[in-house]
Each structure stands twice: as structure tokens, then as C-alpha cells.
């Protein structure tokens, strides 16, 4: 999952060899894009459901995950930026 990939990136970002820091930036971009695409699909599909309770509960879960993923992306980007001087 995107969250797992981002978590792995966070774990290794401060210890990664300098030559691989850019690869971590690419990994967070791709994992983030995968999450964004999946989120869009889920949100669109939720609108077509006949069960408003399930849709609301799922939307709440998605909102929580979105917040967690956003924070995780930011933390990894900060480490990359700190190591390279380039905004990730």
C-alpha cells in the first residue's frame, strides 16, 4: 500500500546513501500519486452507494487516512529537503 511504501521511505530517509536520496523522492511521489488516484476512485464510488451510513463511515476512514498520508509525505519530504537542500 502507499502508506507502507511511505513508511519505509520515512524509515530509511535519514540513513540512505546520498546517491539514493533522489530515488526516495521519486518513491514518495509515486506512492502519493497512487494514493491520490485510489482516493479519487473511492470518493467517486461512494457517491453512488445506496447505503449512506456505510458511505459516511468509509469517507471518514478515508479522511483519516488522507491526513496520515499527507503528514507522512510531508515528513519524508522534509528529510529529503534537509539532506539535499532541494524541496522534495
JOSUL-V366146 format. One record per residue. RES is the residue in one letter. BURIAL is 1 if it has 9 or more other C-alpha atoms within 8 Angstrom, else 0. D_CENTER is the distance of its C-alpha to the mean C-alpha in whole Angstrom. Layout:
RES,BURIAL,D_CENTER  RES,BURIAL,D_CENTER
This chain:
X,0,9  X,1,6  X,0,6  X,0,9  X,1,8  X,1,6  X,1,9  X,0,11  X,1,11  X,1,11  X,0,14  X,0,16  X,1,15  X,1,18  X,0,20  X,0,19  X,0,22  X,0,22  X,0,23  X,0,19  X,1,17  X,0,17  X,0,16  X,1,13  X,1,12  X,0,12  X,1,10  X,1,7  X,0,8  X,0,9  X,1,6  X,1,4  X,0,8  X,1,8  X,1,6  X,0,8  X,0,11  X,0,11  X,1,11  X,0,13  X,0,15  X,0,15  X,1,16  X,0,19  X,0,20  X,1,20  X,0,23  X,0,25  X,0,26  X,0,29  X,0,28  X,0,27  X,0,26  X,0,24  X,1,22  X,0,22  X,0,21  X,0,18  X,1,17  X,0,17  X,0,15  X,1,12  X,0,12  X,0,12  X,0,9  X,0,7  X,0,9  X,0,8  X,1,4  X,0,6  X,0,8  X,1,6  X,1,5  X,0,9  X,1,11  X,1,10  X,1,11  X,1,14  X,1,15  X,1,15  X,1,17  X,0,19  X,0,20  X,0,21  X,0,22  X,0,19  X,0,17  X,0,13
